[in-house]
Amino acid sequence: MADETYEGEYYCVKCKTKRQAKGNVVVNAKGTRMAKATCPECGTKLNRILGKA
């Protein structure tokens, strides 16, 4: 499987606002695709659920 990236809007729990970021797409054990990135403001890890693979 090729390395897939997602660039879009994530919600930062620490900042309590939506941020634009770019991250890698991973598939969890249930088969759900998730984008993982880092908040550009505070450095917190961001997750966005994209749906089934």
CHARMM-style PDB file with segment names, atoms N, HN, CA, C and O in Angstrom:
ATOM      1  N   MET     1       0.841  -1.182   0.000  1.00  0.00      PROA
ATOM      2  CA  MET     1       0.000   0.000   0.000  1.00  0.00      PROA
ATOM      3  C   MET     1       0.880   1.238   0.000  1.00  0.00      PROA
ATOM      4  O   MET     1       1.834   1.319   0.774  1.00  0.00      PROA
ATOM      5  N   ALA     2       0.579   2.183  -0.841  1.00  0.00      PROA
ATOM      6  HN  ALA     2      -0.195   2.117  -1.470  1.00  0.00      PROA
ATOM      7  CA  ALA     2       1.386   3.400  -0.970  1.00  0.00      PROA
ATOM      8  C   ALA     2       1.165   4.313   0.234  1.00  0.00      PROA
ATOM      9  O   ALA     2       0.119   4.277   0.881  1.00  0.00      PROA
ATOM     10  N   ASP     3       2.160   5.117   0.510  1.00  0.00      PROA
ATOM     11  HN  ASP     3       3.010   5.147  -0.016  1.00  0.00      PROA
ATOM     12  CA  ASP     3       2.032   6.095   1.591  1.00  0.00      PROA
ATOM     13  C   ASP     3       0.992   7.130   1.187  1.00  0.00      PROA
ATOM     14  O   ASP     3       1.115   7.788   0.153  1.00  0.00      PROA
ATOM     15  N   GLU     4      -0.011   7.260   2.004  1.00  0.00      PROA
ATOM     16  HN  GLU     4      -0.111   6.726   2.843  1.00  0.00      PROA
ATOM     17  CA  GLU     4      -1.104   8.182   1.715  1.00  0.00      PROA
ATOM     18  C   GLU     4      -1.076   9.315   2.727  1.00  0.00      PROA
ATOM     19  O   GLU     4      -0.816   9.082   3.907  1.00  0.00      PROA
ATOM     20  N   THR     5      -1.339  10.532   2.286  1.00  0.00      PROA
ATOM     21  HN  THR     5      -1.551  10.722   1.327  1.00  0.00      PROA
ATOM     22  CA  THR     5      -1.394  11.673   3.192  1.00  0.00      PROA
ATOM     23  C   THR     5      -2.756  12.339   3.078  1.00  0.00      PROA
ATOM     24  O   THR     5      -3.456  12.190   2.077  1.00  0.00      PROA
ATOM     25  N   TYR     6      -3.115  13.073   4.117  1.00  0.00      PROA
ATOM     26  HN  TYR     6      -2.546  13.194   4.931  1.00  0.00      PROA
ATOM     27  CA  TYR     6      -4.365  13.823   4.148  1.00  0.00      PROA
ATOM     28  C   TYR     6      -4.039  15.238   4.577  1.00  0.00      PROA
ATOM     29  O   TYR     6      -3.394  15.453   5.603  1.00  0.00      PROA
ATOM     30  N   GLU     7      -4.486  16.200   3.792  1.00  0.00      PROA
ATOM     31  HN  GLU     7      -5.010  16.026   2.959  1.00  0.00      PROA
ATOM     32  CA  GLU     7      -4.287  17.605   4.145  1.00  0.00      PROA
ATOM     33  C   GLU     7      -5.659  18.235   4.291  1.00  0.00      PROA
ATOM     34  O   GLU     7      -6.447  18.255   3.346  1.00  0.00      PROA
ATOM     35  N   GLY     8      -5.936  18.744   5.469  1.00  0.00      PROA
ATOM     36  HN  GLY     8      -5.296  18.727   6.237  1.00  0.00      PROA
ATOM     37  CA  GLY     8      -7.249  19.327   5.694  1.00  0.00      PROA
ATOM     38  C   GLY     8      -7.395  19.835   7.109  1.00  0.00      PROA
ATOM     39  O   GLY     8      -6.420  20.190   7.772  1.00  0.00      PROA
ATOM     40  N   GLU     9      -8.656  19.863   7.562  1.00  0.00      PROA
ATOM     41  HN  GLU     9      -9.448  19.575   7.024  1.00  0.00      PROA
ATOM     42  CA  GLU     9      -8.990  20.446   8.843  1.00  0.00      PROA
ATOM     43  C   GLU     9      -9.049  19.377   9.933  1.00  0.00      PROA
ATOM     44  O   GLU     9      -9.698  18.344   9.772  1.00  0.00      PROA
ATOM     45  N   TYR    10      -8.371  19.638  11.026  1.00  0.00      PROA
ATOM     46  HN  TYR    10      -7.844  20.478  11.157  1.00  0.00      PROA
ATOM     47  CA  TYR    10      -8.372  18.783  12.212  1.00  0.00      PROA
ATOM     48  C   TYR    10      -8.872  19.629  13.378  1.00  0.00      PROA
ATOM     49  O   TYR    10      -8.746  20.853  13.348  1.00  0.00      PROA
ATOM     50  N   TYR    11      -9.436  18.995  14.405  1.00  0.00      PROA
ATOM     51  HN  TYR    11      -9.539  18.000  14.429  1.00  0.00      PROA
ATOM     52  CA  TYR    11      -9.837  19.704  15.609  1.00  0.00      PROA
ATOM     53  C   TYR    11      -8.793  19.456  16.681  1.00  0.00      PROA
ATOM     54  O   TYR    11      -8.512  18.309  17.027  1.00  0.00      PROA
ATOM     55  N   CYS    12      -8.215  20.533  17.210  1.00  0.00      PROA
ATOM     56  HN  CYS    12      -8.443  21.465  16.929  1.00  0.00      PROA
ATOM     57  CA  CYS    12      -7.230  20.422  18.290  1.00  0.00      PROA
ATOM     58  C   CYS    12      -7.953  20.519  19.626  1.00  0.00      PROA
ATOM     59  O   CYS    12      -8.611  21.522  19.903  1.00  0.00      PROA
ATOM     60  N   VAL    13      -7.839  19.491  20.452  1.00  0.00      PROA
ATOM     61  HN  VAL    13      -7.304  18.677  20.227  1.00  0.00      PROA
ATOM     62  CA  VAL    13      -8.519  19.447  21.739  1.00  0.00      PROA
ATOM     63  C   VAL    13      -7.885  20.436  22.717  1.00  0.00      PROA
ATOM     64  O   VAL    13      -8.583  21.026  23.543  1.00  0.00      PROA
ATOM     65  N   LYS    14      -6.593  20.616  22.629  1.00  0.00      PROA
ATOM     66  HN  LYS    14      -6.027  20.137  21.958  1.00  0.00      PROA
ATOM     67  CA  LYS    14      -5.899  21.518  23.549  1.00  0.00      PROA
ATOM     68  C   LYS    14      -6.209  22.989  23.232  1.00  0.00      PROA
ATOM     69  O   LYS    14      -6.483  23.773  24.141  1.00  0.00      PROA
ATOM     70  N   CYS    15      -6.168  23.359  21.958  1.00  0.00      PROA
ATOM     71  HN  CYS    15      -5.945  22.723  21.219  1.00  0.00      PROA
ATOM     72  CA  CYS    15      -6.456  24.744  21.545  1.00  0.00      PROA
ATOM     73  C   CYS    15      -7.965  25.020  21.464  1.00  0.00      PROA
ATOM     74  O   CYS    15      -8.391  26.175  21.480  1.00  0.00      PROA
ATOM     75  N   LYS    16      -8.768  23.950  21.377  1.00  0.00      PROA
ATOM     76  HN  LYS    16      -8.423  23.012  21.363  1.00  0.00      PROA
ATOM     77  CA  LYS    16     -10.220  24.042  21.225  1.00  0.00      PROA
ATOM     78  C   LYS    16     -10.628  24.821  19.976  1.00  0.00      PROA
ATOM     79  O   LYS    16     -11.546  25.640  20.009  1.00  0.00      PROA
ATOM     80  N   THR    17      -9.928  24.550  18.882  1.00  0.00      PROA
ATOM     81  HN  THR    17      -9.182  23.884  18.855  1.00  0.00      PROA
ATOM     82  CA  THR    17     -10.235  25.180  17.609  1.00  0.00      PROA
ATOM     83  C   THR    17      -9.832  24.257  16.463  1.00  0.00      PROA
ATOM     84  O   THR    17      -9.105  23.285  16.671  1.00  0.00      PROA
ATOM     85  N   LYS    18     -10.299  24.558  15.263  1.00  0.00      PROA
ATOM     86  HN  LYS    18     -10.889  25.348  15.094  1.00  0.00      PROA
ATOM     87  CA  LYS    18      -9.939  23.773  14.094  1.00  0.00      PROA
ATOM     88  C   LYS    18      -8.666  24.323  13.487  1.00  0.00      PROA
ATOM     89  O   LYS    18      -8.484  25.537  13.405  1.00  0.00      PROA
ATOM     90  N   ARG    19      -7.784  23.434  13.060  1.00  0.00      PROA
ATOM     91  HN  ARG    19      -7.932  22.447  13.126  1.00  0.00      PROA
ATOM     92  CA  ARG    19      -6.494  23.808  12.475  1.00  0.00      PROA
ATOM     93  C   ARG    19      -6.304  23.108  11.142  1.00  0.00      PROA
ATOM     94  O   ARG    19      -6.788  21.995  10.939  1.00  0.00      PROA
ATOM     95  N   GLN    20      -5.596  23.769  10.237  1.00  0.00      PROA
ATOM     96  HN  GLN    20      -5.203  24.673  10.402  1.00  0.00      PROA
ATOM     97  CA  GLN    20      -5.203  23.166   8.962  1.00  0.00      PROA
ATOM     98  C   GLN    20      -3.865  22.468   9.172  1.00  0.00      PROA
ATOM     99  O   GLN    20      -2.922  23.070   9.685  1.00  0.00      PROA
ATOM    100  N   ALA    21      -3.780  21.200   8.779  1.00  0.00      PROA
ATOM    101  HN  ALA    21      -4.546  20.711   8.363  1.00  0.00      PROA
ATOM    102  CA  ALA    21      -2.536  20.442   8.937  1.00  0.00      PROA
ATOM    103  C   ALA    21      -2.478  19.353   7.874  1.00  0.00      PROA
ATOM    104  O   ALA    21      -3.470  19.050   7.213  1.00  0.00      PROA
ATOM    105  N   LYS    22      -1.287  18.774   7.728  1.00  0.00      PROA
ATOM    106  HN  LYS    22      -0.481  19.020   8.266  1.00  0.00      PROA
ATOM    107  CA  LYS    22      -1.068  17.683   6.787  1.00  0.00      PROA
ATOM    108  C   LYS    22      -0.504  16.509   7.572  1.00  0.00      PROA
ATOM    109  O   LYS    22       0.436  16.671   8.349  1.00  0.00      PROA
ATOM    110  N   GLY    23      -1.082  15.315   7.368  1.00  0.00      PROA
ATOM    111  HN  GLY    23      -1.846  15.183   6.736  1.00  0.00      PROA
ATOM    112  CA  GLY    23      -0.631  14.157   8.116  1.00  0.00      PROA
ATOM    113  C   GLY    23      -0.742  12.872   7.327  1.00  0.00      PROA
ATOM    114  O   GLY    23      -1.306  12.840   6.233  1.00  0.00      PROA
ATOM    115  N   ASN    24      -0.194  11.809   7.899  1.00  0.00      PROA
ATOM    116  HN  ASN    24       0.264  11.835   8.787  1.00  0.00      PROA
ATOM    117  CA  ASN    24      -0.204  10.489   7.275  1.00  0.00      PROA
ATOM    118  C   ASN    24      -1.496   9.756   7.606  1.00  0.00      PROA
ATOM    119  O   ASN    24      -2.072   9.940   8.678  1.00  0.00      PROA
ATOM    120  N   VAL    25      -1.942   8.922   6.670  1.00  0.00      PROA
ATOM    121  HN  VAL    25      -1.474   8.773   5.799  1.00  0.00      PROA
ATOM    122  CA  VAL    25      -3.141   8.112   6.867  1.00  0.00      PROA
ATOM    123  C   VAL    25      -2.710   6.721   7.302  1.00  0.00      PROA
ATOM    124  O   VAL    25      -1.859   6.102   6.661  1.00  0.00      PROA
ATOM    125  N   VAL    26      -3.294   6.226   8.390  1.00  0.00      PROA
ATOM    126  HN  VAL    26      -3.984   6.729   8.910  1.00  0.00      PROA
ATOM    127  CA  VAL    26      -3.028   4.880   8.892  1.00  0.00      PROA
ATOM    128  C   VAL    26      -4.367   4.149   9.029  1.00  0.00      PROA
ATOM    129  O   VAL    26      -5.422   4.776   9.125  1.00  0.00      PROA
ATOM    130  N   VAL    27      -4.307   2.807   9.038  1.00  0.00      PROA
ATOM    131  HN  VAL    27      -3.450   2.297   8.961  1.00  0.00      PROA
ATOM    132  CA  VAL    27      -5.502   1.991   9.211  1.00  0.00      PROA
ATOM    133  C   VAL    27      -5.390   1.294  10.556  1.00  0.00      PROA
ATOM    134  O   VAL    27      -4.392   0.630  10.838  1.00  0.00      PROA
ATOM    135  N   ASN    28      -6.432   1.449  11.397  1.00  0.00      PROA
ATOM    136  HN  ASN    28      -7.243   1.989  11.168  1.00  0.00      PROA
ATOM    137  CA  ASN    28      -6.390   0.808  12.713  1.00  0.00      PROA
ATOM    138  C   ASN    28      -6.872  -0.641  12.615  1.00  0.00      PROA
ATOM    139  O   ASN    28      -7.169  -1.119  11.520  1.00  0.00      PROA
ATOM    140  N   ALA    29      -6.951  -1.337  13.735  1.00  0.00      PROA
ATOM    141  HN  ALA    29      -6.710  -0.949  14.625  1.00  0.00      PROA
ATOM    142  CA  ALA    29      -7.282  -2.759  13.764  1.00  0.00      PROA
ATOM    143  C   ALA    29      -8.702  -3.048  13.265  1.00  0.00      PROA
ATOM    144  O   ALA    29      -8.966  -4.140  12.762  1.00  0.00      PROA
ATOM    145  N   LYS    30      -9.619  -2.079  13.399  1.00  0.00      PROA
ATOM    146  HN  LYS    30      -9.405  -1.192  13.808  1.00  0.00      PROA
ATOM    147  CA  LYS    30     -10.993  -2.266  12.952  1.00  0.00      PROA
ATOM    148  C   LYS    30     -11.169  -1.962  11.470  1.00  0.00      PROA
ATOM    149  O   LYS    30     -12.259  -2.148  10.930  1.00  0.00      PROA
ATOM    150  N   GLY    31     -10.116  -1.497  10.805  1.00  0.00      PROA
ATOM    151  HN  GLY    31      -9.230  -1.346  11.244  1.00  0.00      PROA
ATOM    152  CA  GLY    31     -10.186  -1.194   9.386  1.00  0.00      PROA
ATOM    153  C   GLY    31     -10.562   0.237   9.074  1.00  0.00      PROA
ATOM    154  O   GLY    31     -10.839   0.569   7.921  1.00  0.00      PROA
ATOM    155  N   THR    32     -10.576   1.086  10.080  1.00  0.00      PROA
ATOM    156  HN  THR    32     -10.351   0.817  11.016  1.00  0.00      PROA
ATOM    157  CA  THR    32     -10.919   2.490   9.893  1.00  0.00      PROA
ATOM    158  C   THR    32      -9.681   3.289   9.528  1.00  0.00      PROA
ATOM    159  O   THR    32      -8.633   3.144  10.157  1.00  0.00      PROA
ATOM    160  N   ARG    33      -9.803   4.135   8.507  1.00  0.00      PROA
ATOM    161  HN  ARG    33     -10.654   4.252   7.996  1.00  0.00      PROA
ATOM    162  CA  ARG    33      -8.691   4.999   8.109  1.00  0.00      PROA
ATOM    163  C   ARG    33      -8.679   6.225   9.017  1.00  0.00      PROA
ATOM    164  O   ARG    33      -9.717   6.842   9.251  1.00  0.00      PROA
ATOM    165  N   MET    34      -7.502   6.570   9.523  1.00  0.00      PROA
ATOM    166  HN  MET    34      -6.658   6.068   9.333  1.00  0.00      PROA
ATOM    167  CA  MET    34      -7.344   7.733  10.392  1.00  0.00      PROA
ATOM    168  C   MET    34      -6.157   8.553   9.919  1.00  0.00      PROA
ATOM    169  O   MET    34      -5.106   8.005   9.586  1.00  0.00      PROA
ATOM    170  N   ALA    35      -6.327   9.859   9.892  1.00  0.00      PROA
ATOM    171  HN  ALA    35      -7.181  10.304  10.163  1.00  0.00      PROA
ATOM    172  CA  ALA    35      -5.233  10.758   9.559  1.00  0.00      PROA
ATOM    173  C   ALA    35      -4.631  11.258  10.865  1.00  0.00      PROA
ATOM    174  O   ALA    35      -5.351  11.698  11.762  1.00  0.00      PROA
ATOM    175  N   LYS    36      -3.306  11.189  10.965  1.00  0.00      PROA
ATOM    176  HN  LYS    36      -2.722  10.832  10.237  1.00  0.00      PROA
ATOM    177  CA  LYS    36      -2.607  11.622  12.174  1.00  0.00      PROA
ATOM    178  C   LYS    36      -1.648  12.739  11.805  1.00  0.00      PROA
ATOM    179  O   LYS    36      -0.851  12.608  10.876  1.00  0.00      PROA
ATOM    180  N   ALA    37      -1.732  13.846  12.544  1.00  0.00      PROA
ATOM    181  HN  ALA    37      -2.380  13.953  13.298  1.00  0.00      PROA
ATOM    182  CA  ALA    37      -0.887  15.012  12.283  1.00  0.00      PROA
ATOM    183  C   ALA    37      -0.498  15.655  13.608  1.00  0.00      PROA
ATOM    184  O   ALA    37      -0.829  15.145  14.679  1.00  0.00      PROA
ATOM    185  N   THR    38       0.201  16.768  13.526  1.00  0.00      PROA
ATOM    186  HN  THR    38       0.471  17.182  12.656  1.00  0.00      PROA
ATOM    187  CA  THR    38       0.618  17.526  14.696  1.00  0.00      PROA
ATOM    188  C   THR    38       0.097  18.953  14.575  1.00  0.00      PROA
ATOM    189  O   THR    38       0.171  19.551  13.502  1.00  0.00      PROA
ATOM    190  N   CYS    39      -0.424  19.497  15.659  1.00  0.00      PROA
ATOM    191  HN  CYS    39      -0.484  19.011  16.530  1.00  0.00      PROA
ATOM    192  CA  CYS    39      -0.952  20.859  15.666  1.00  0.00      PROA
ATOM    193  C   CYS    39       0.188  21.844  15.421  1.00  0.00      PROA
ATOM    194  O   CYS    39       1.208  21.783  16.108  1.00  0.00      PROA
ATOM    195  N   PRO    40       0.036  22.752  14.454  1.00  0.00      PROA
ATOM    196  CA  PRO    40       1.098  23.720  14.164  1.00  0.00      PROA
ATOM    197  C   PRO    40       1.280  24.762  15.264  1.00  0.00      PROA
ATOM    198  O   PRO    40       2.332  25.397  15.326  1.00  0.00      PROA
ATOM    199  N   GLU    41       0.289  24.958  16.133  1.00  0.00      PROA
ATOM    200  HN  GLU    41      -0.566  24.442  16.083  1.00  0.00      PROA
ATOM    201  CA  GLU    41       0.372  25.968  17.192  1.00  0.00      PROA
ATOM    202  C   GLU    41       0.964  25.425  18.491  1.00  0.00      PROA
ATOM    203  O   GLU    41       1.889  26.014  19.050  1.00  0.00      PROA
ATOM    204  N   CYS    42       0.422  24.288  18.974  1.00  0.00      PROA
ATOM    205  HN  CYS    42      -0.330  23.810  18.520  1.00  0.00      PROA
ATOM    206  CA  CYS    42       0.818  23.809  20.304  1.00  0.00      PROA
ATOM    207  C   CYS    42       1.604  22.497  20.283  1.00  0.00      PROA
ATOM    208  O   CYS    42       2.172  22.114  21.305  1.00  0.00      PROA
ATOM    209  N   GLY    43       1.651  21.796  19.137  1.00  0.00      PROA
ATOM    210  HN  GLY    43       1.190  22.108  18.306  1.00  0.00      PROA
ATOM    211  CA  GLY    43       2.419  20.565  19.039  1.00  0.00      PROA
ATOM    212  C   GLY    43       1.685  19.313  19.484  1.00  0.00      PROA
ATOM    213  O   GLY    43       2.286  18.240  19.529  1.00  0.00      PROA
ATOM    214  N   THR    44       0.402  19.416  19.816  1.00  0.00      PROA
ATOM    215  HN  THR    44      -0.086  20.287  19.780  1.00  0.00      PROA
ATOM    216  CA  THR    44      -0.392  18.271  20.231  1.00  0.00      PROA
ATOM    217  C   THR    44      -0.668  17.367  19.030  1.00  0.00      PROA
ATOM    218  O   THR    44      -0.801  17.852  17.907  1.00  0.00      PROA
ATOM    219  N   LYS    45      -0.754  16.064  19.262  1.00  0.00      PROA
ATOM    220  HN  LYS    45      -0.645  15.670  20.174  1.00  0.00      PROA
ATOM    221  CA  LYS    45      -1.078  15.130  18.189  1.00  0.00      PROA
ATOM    222  C   LYS    45      -2.558  15.275  17.835  1.00  0.00      PROA
ATOM    223  O   LYS    45      -3.418  15.363  18.713  1.00  0.00      PROA
ATOM    224  N   LEU    46      -2.837  15.300  16.520  1.00  0.00      PROA
ATOM    225  HN  LEU    46      -2.139  15.229  15.807  1.00  0.00      PROA
ATOM    226  CA  LEU    46      -4.199  15.441  16.024  1.00  0.00      PROA
ATOM    227  C   LEU    46      -4.609  14.157  15.311  1.00  0.00      PROA
ATOM    228  O   LEU    46      -3.787  13.516  14.657  1.00  0.00      PROA
ATOM    229  N   ASN    47      -5.884  13.783  15.438  1.00  0.00      PROA
ATOM    230  HN  ASN    47      -6.552  14.304  15.969  1.00  0.00      PROA
ATOM    231  CA  ASN    47      -6.438  12.621  14.747  1.00  0.00      PROA
ATOM    232  C   ASN    47      -7.710  13.040  14.035  1.00  0.00      PROA
ATOM    233  O   ASN    47      -8.482  13.854  14.542  1.00  0.00      PROA
ATOM    234  N   ARG    48      -7.919  12.475  12.852  1.00  0.00      PROA
ATOM    235  HN  ARG    48      -7.292  11.815  12.440  1.00  0.00      PROA
ATOM    236  CA  ARG    48      -9.176  12.692  12.136  1.00  0.00      PROA
ATOM    237  C   ARG    48      -9.590  11.360  11.543  1.00  0.00      PROA
ATOM    238  O   ARG    48      -8.816  10.724  10.828  1.00  0.00      PROA
ATOM    239  N   ILE    49     -10.820  10.932  11.842  1.00  0.00      PROA
ATOM    240  HN  ILE    49     -11.449  11.448  12.423  1.00  0.00      PROA
ATOM    241  CA  ILE    49     -11.340   9.679  11.327  1.00  0.00      PROA
ATOM    242  C   ILE    49     -11.874   9.920   9.924  1.00  0.00      PROA
ATOM    243  O   ILE    49     -12.685  10.820   9.707  1.00  0.00      PROA
ATOM    244  N   LEU    50     -11.416   9.111   8.968  1.00  0.00      PROA
ATOM    245  HN  LEU    50     -10.757   8.379   9.144  1.00  0.00      PROA
ATOM    246  CA  LEU    50     -11.786   9.290   7.570  1.00  0.00      PROA
ATOM    247  C   LEU    50     -12.824   8.288   7.088  1.00  0.00      PROA
ATOM    248  O   LEU    50     -13.511   8.561   6.104  1.00  0.00      PROA
ATOM    249  N   GLY    51     -12.965   7.150   7.737  1.00  0.00      PROA
ATOM    250  HN  GLY    51     -12.407   6.929   8.537  1.00  0.00      PROA
ATOM    251  CA  GLY    51     -13.944   6.151   7.318  1.00  0.00      PROA
ATOM    252  C   GLY    51     -13.291   4.816   7.020  1.00  0.00      PROA
ATOM    253  O   GLY    51     -12.079   4.661   7.166  1.00  0.00      PROA
ATOM    254  N   LYS    52     -14.091   3.861   6.605  1.00  0.00      PROA
ATOM    255  HN  LYS    52     -15.076   3.986   6.486  1.00  0.00      PROA
ATOM    256  CA  LYS    52     -13.596   2.504   6.345  1.00  0.00      PROA
ATOM    257  C   LYS    52     -12.645   2.484   5.147  1.00  0.00      PROA
ATOM    258  O   LYS    52     -12.786   3.268   4.208  1.00  0.00      PROA
ATOM    259  N   ALA    53     -11.681   1.576   5.200  1.00  0.00      PROA
ATOM    260  HN  ALA    53     -11.566   0.939   5.963  1.00  0.00      PROA
ATOM    261  CA  ALA    53     -10.685   1.465   4.131  1.00  0.00      PROA
ATOM    262  C   ALA    53     -11.245   0.801   2.908  1.00  0.00      PROA
ATOM    263  OT1 ALA    53     -10.534   0.631   1.918  1.00  0.00      PROA
TER     264      ALA     53
END
